[in-house]
Amino acid sequence: MFRFFGNVLAWFRSGTLNLLLFAVVLLLLWGTLAPVGTLVWWIEQGSDELEVGSERLLNRSREDAGAGSEAGSEEAAVNCYIVFLTGVGDVSADQLASGEEIFLDQLEQEHPYCLTVRDVFPYSAANQDIGGQQIFEYLWQVAEEAEGWLELTKYVLQARNVWRLALSADDRYGAIYNQAIALSIAEQMENQQPIPDASEDPLQLILMGTSGGAQVALGAAPYLRQWLPVEITVVSLGGVFDGNTGFDHVQQIYHLHGERDWIDNISSVLFPSRWRWTVGSPFNRARRQERYTALSSGPHEHEGDEGYFGETIAEGDNTTYLDLTLQRVNELSIWSDLNN
């Protein structure tokens, strides 16, 4: 298979037009087949995994509610989880960008009652990175050392993730996909530290997504709210999301957007449920109820050195783009609510 793809790429190298045509055909093919992979996973193993996993979480919540809270001192100190869902530009939750790692480390340091969960890949129902999926392994290997025209393979992999974003927002297949991501989130929360017993005050679950991760966060929210004793806040960092999924199941949605992030505007145009005149959509209801808040994060682009996790100095400022993001996030009211 690897030899076949190598021959195909070598042939397309002879002409840019051929490469572009190939990319268009490939994107359309992936868009058509994106639900198929999730349905195959569901039939082969996903259905059983979700049934067993969700029942275990529900039974745990019932037992905790009946037994009361007798958590140890270490567990009792934790009253929130921060789950980070990376953007479409990443190919693995295990290889976060340096700026993303620093961002999460700083949040943990500044908010010691919160644990960060970083091991959920939001573009795979089975929580596998792209390298763990054979059909994409070769393209990932090429992208890792790509130079010149081969750098286009990085955008091909990103496009693959975009289709998973669309799948999360799809009324037909999204329920399966979003349940799978929600189960992965719950399992990784428990792996980080056993979820404390239910008490009078529910745990605070902060789903923090950048780019397409915001859509997946909203998609997973209804199931996490059903399975766990949590109140959910979604923090979008340049997120792309529709206006239907998850809005009725979260306490608050904060959408931080960069002044130079044009991709941020795509979803407000692409999804009718985000339009102002669709007054009955969950997005517009949340906006009227002041559960949705849009804030400028600063002069950020969508990604790169001047993106939300960029480590270069912002123009006209003495701080980095990453520090600006941290500052805006730390100004949100969720932290004062946690400390009260």
RAUR-V717043 format. One record per pair of residues at least 24 apart in sequence whose C-alpha atoms are under 7 Angstrom apart, sorted by the first residue. I is the first residue (numbers start at 1). J is the second residue. If there is no record, write none. Layout:
i:I j:J
i:I j:J
This chain:
i:2 j:138
i:27 j:159
i:30 j:160
i:31 j:163
i:34 j:163
i:34 j:164
i:35 j:167
i:35 j:173
i:38 j:125
i:38 j:177
i:50 j:180
i:53 j:183
i:54 j:227
i:57 j:227
i:57 j:228
i:58 j:227
i:61 j:198
i:61 j:228
i:61 j:229
i:64 j:197
i:64 j:198
i:65 j:198
i:68 j:198
i:68 j:199
i:69 j:197
i:69 j:198
i:69 j:199
i:71 j:196
i:71 j:197
i:75 j:196
i:76 j:196
i:77 j:113
i:78 j:113
i:78 j:114
i:79 j:113
i:79 j:114
i:79 j:203
i:79 j:204
i:80 j:113
i:80 j:114
i:80 j:115
i:80 j:203
i:80 j:204
i:80 j:205
i:81 j:114
i:81 j:115
i:81 j:116
i:81 j:204
i:81 j:205
i:81 j:206
i:82 j:114
i:82 j:115
i:82 j:116
i:82 j:117
i:82 j:205
i:82 j:206
i:82 j:207
i:82 j:208
i:83 j:116
i:83 j:117
i:83 j:118
i:83 j:206
i:83 j:207
i:83 j:208
i:84 j:117
i:84 j:118
i:84 j:207
i:84 j:208
i:84 j:209
i:85 j:120
i:85 j:121
i:85 j:122
i:85 j:208
i:85 j:209
i:85 j:210
i:85 j:213
i:86 j:209
i:86 j:210
i:86 j:213
i:87 j:210
i:87 j:211
i:87 j:212
i:87 j:213
i:88 j:158
i:88 j:161
i:88 j:162
i:88 j:211
i:88 j:212
i:89 j:158
i:91 j:129
i:91 j:130
i:92 j:121
i:92 j:129
i:92 j:130
i:93 j:118
i:93 j:119
i:93 j:120
i:93 j:121
i:93 j:129
i:94 j:119
i:99 j:309
i:99 j:310
i:99 j:311
i:99 j:322
i:100 j:309
i:103 j:326
i:117 j:188
i:117 j:189
i:117 j:192
i:119 j:188
i:120 j:184
i:120 j:185
i:122 j:181
i:122 j:213
i:122 j:216
i:123 j:161
i:123 j:164
i:125 j:177
i:125 j:180
i:125 j:181
i:127 j:184
i:165 j:212
i:165 j:215
i:165 j:216
i:168 j:215
i:168 j:216
i:168 j:219
i:169 j:242
i:169 j:245
i:178 j:216
i:178 j:219
i:178 j:220
i:179 j:220
i:179 j:223
i:181 j:220
i:182 j:220
i:182 j:223
i:182 j:224
i:198 j:229
i:202 j:229
i:202 j:230
i:202 j:231
i:203 j:229
i:203 j:230
i:203 j:231
i:204 j:230
i:204 j:231
i:204 j:232
i:205 j:230
i:205 j:231
i:205 j:232
i:205 j:233
i:206 j:232
i:206 j:233
i:206 j:234
i:207 j:233
i:207 j:234
i:207 j:235
i:208 j:234
i:208 j:235
i:208 j:236
i:209 j:235
i:209 j:236
i:209 j:237
i:209 j:239
i:210 j:236
i:210 j:237
i:210 j:238
i:210 j:239
i:211 j:237
i:211 j:238
i:211 j:239
i:211 j:240
i:212 j:239
i:212 j:240
i:213 j:239
i:214 j:239
i:214 j:240
i:214 j:241
i:215 j:240
i:215 j:241
i:218 j:245
i:218 j:246
i:218 j:247
i:219 j:245
i:219 j:246
i:221 j:246
i:221 j:249
i:221 j:250
i:222 j:246
i:222 j:249
i:225 j:249
i:238 j:264
i:238 j:302
i:239 j:264
i:240 j:264
i:240 j:267
i:241 j:267
i:242 j:267
i:242 j:271
i:242 j:273
i:242 j:274
i:243 j:271
i:243 j:273
i:243 j:274
i:243 j:281
i:243 j:282
i:243 j:283
i:244 j:273
i:244 j:281
i:244 j:282
i:244 j:283
i:247 j:282
i:247 j:283
i:247 j:286
i:248 j:282
i:251 j:291
i:252 j:291
i:252 j:292
i:253 j:291
i:253 j:292
i:253 j:293
i:254 j:292
i:254 j:293
i:254 j:294
i:255 j:293
i:255 j:294
i:255 j:295
i:256 j:294
i:256 j:295
i:256 j:296
i:256 j:297
i:257 j:295
i:257 j:296
i:257 j:297
i:258 j:296
i:258 j:297
i:258 j:298
i:258 j:299
i:258 j:300
i:258 j:301
i:259 j:296
i:259 j:298
i:259 j:299
i:259 j:300
i:260 j:299
i:260 j:300
i:260 j:301
i:261 j:300
i:261 j:301
i:261 j:302
i:263 j:302
i:297 j:324
i:297 j:325
i:297 j:328
i:298 j:324
